[in-house]
Amino acid sequence: MAKIKSTPRKKSAGEPVIQVDQFILGAALGAVIGSVLVSIIMFFSLEEAHEVTLDSLEEINESVDFTPETDRP
């Protein structure tokens, strides 16, 4: 298999390594990807938090002793 040789392009002294438009595009893309990931994570974490049902709340209510400490044996 033939090797492909690439010669790096020589930069002049004042030329930046990354262009401004590339930086803006990368920042915008990173922000979009980040916000999508955060929204997915929040969606699944909120779904797990809403698994509390009325039945489980009634079970908790029945299991808690609401008598004051002074009246307990």
VENDAHU-V66107 format. One record per residue. PHI is phi in radians with two decimals (* if undefined). Layout:
PHI ; PHI
This chain:
* ; -1.38 ; -1.51 ; -1.69 ; -1.67 ; -2.13 ; -1.82 ; -1.15 ; -1.28 ; -1.35 ; -1.74 ; -1.36 ; -1.10 ; -1.62 ; -1.40 ; -1.25 ; -1.20 ; -2.10 ; -1.33 ; -1.14 ; -1.16 ; -1.15 ; -1.13 ; -1.14 ; -1.10 ; -1.14 ; -1.15 ; -1.15 ; -1.13 ; -1.11 ; -1.16 ; -1.15 ; -1.09 ; -1.10 ; -1.20 ; -1.14 ; -1.10 ; -1.12 ; -1.17 ; -1.14 ; -1.10 ; -1.14 ; -1.07 ; -1.25 ; -1.24 ; -1.25 ; -1.10 ; -1.18 ; -1.25 ; -1.56 ; -1.36 ; -1.29 ; -1.86 ; -1.14 ; -1.10 ; -1.18 ; -1.18 ; -1.17 ; -1.11 ; -1.13 ; -1.09 ; -1.25 ; -1.45 ; -1.55 ; -1.59 ; -1.67 ; -1.27 ; -1.12 ; -1.10 ; -1.25 ; -1.59 ; -1.33 ; -1.21
